[in-house]
Amino acid sequence: MENDRHVFFGFSSGFPFYIIKDVLKLWMTESNVDLATIGLFSALGLPYTLKFVWAPLMDGYVPRFLGRRRGWILIAQIGLMISIALIGQFDPSKSLLGIVFMALCINFFGASQDIALDAFRREYLTNEELGFGTGVWMNAWRLGMYVSVGLALLTELNITWASIHIILALMMGVGILTTLFVSEPKVDAAPPVSIKEAVVEPFIEFFKRHSAILILLFILLYKIGDNMAGAMTIPFILKMGFSKTEYFIIVKGIGMFGLFGGVILGGSIMIRLGIAKSLWVFGIFQAVSTALFAIMVMVDHNSMIWLDYRQIILGCIVGFEFFSTGMGQAAYATYMAIQTNKRFTATQYALLTSLMAVPGVVAASATGFMAKYLGWDVFYFLCALIAIPGMLLLIKIAPWNASNEELEATH
């Protein structure tokens, strides 16, 4: 049962995110909504970027039922269930504004649930359990994604969108039941009791720490090369002459299995190696896996080896790249978690995860220009080299022999 709750909570976290990101777009497209309008719906994901703004409320105010973490989790989950059910009752051709409002509600409650769930995981697990628990959580998050998108395909059976959204809403019952049956984390530190303590103190406490700026730089840089390379996976594979079917089988099949395996194995390895060593090893794996794409470009594509085994070569490289990414994600998320003070877990973790998303958006936006003007080989070698600054920061913030307790002792 110890890992079951992380499976169910991870599922509950990933499930609503893709209802707006993918399911809503499927519905809009099928309803012949203008493409430009559909594109604008991406902006509705803003609550996930700004969740640190109201996270202090969830640290400072303790609901009168279930406790500080479970109380807020349940409130968000009930809000999600109601919002998901209601959005499906609108007609896209007549009530687009109503759908926009409900979509914002879903993303607001989804982001709020994530704030509380991230804090719950950090406070519930010990440092030794955190790595593997995070790995389980992340894979369950992706399972929630597949289920939410998969249920949308029920339209092929002539089930209405209104009925599908009722089914989607009922799926939130998985998270609600878990919230009701799991115990509240035990935290010795008292929660903030004033607006100043809830809003200002988390930031003051963090920036008073030794190497606070270096920690923030590390969060920005550790996975930047990996994110940049990943942003161009689809165009790279197609430009290399592979078909869409080959792309789907290799990336969505082999790649996803590699990612799941990397997250779980990475979490397991962290129990033995510790977080510091894992960040070093997995970071090197990430850089090497990116460089392999450059080597593949440099191979003579007229050689018999390439012509006979091109799908196998690409499958191995993509599998290793996703595997390395999964291990890196597990260590990265665990490191961020232990950098939070348990008195302000929700606020500080929300801030760090919001910061984590910046490189994926800003740096990835330049990758198309880089690939076009530098060539694929130079592009992938640069992405591998861009990992070096983040790795060098480990010398200061997570030396090779540092224990988990030493990494956390900066609080």
Salt bridges, closest charged atoms under 4 A:
GLU2 OE1 - ARG5 NH1 3.08
ASP59 OD1 - ARG68 NH1 3.63
ASP59 OD1 - ARG69 NH2 2.84
ASP118 OD1 - ARG121 NH1 3.24
GLU123 OE2 - ARG68 NH2 3.78
GLU123 OE2 - ARG69 NH2 2.80
GLU184 OE1 - ARG70 NE 3.67
GLU197 OE1 - ARG343 NH2 2.59
GLU205 OE1 - ARG209 NH2 2.80
ASP226 OD2 - LYS223 NZ 2.98
GLU246 OE2 - ARG310 NH1 3.83
GLU408 OE2 - ARG122 NH2 2.54
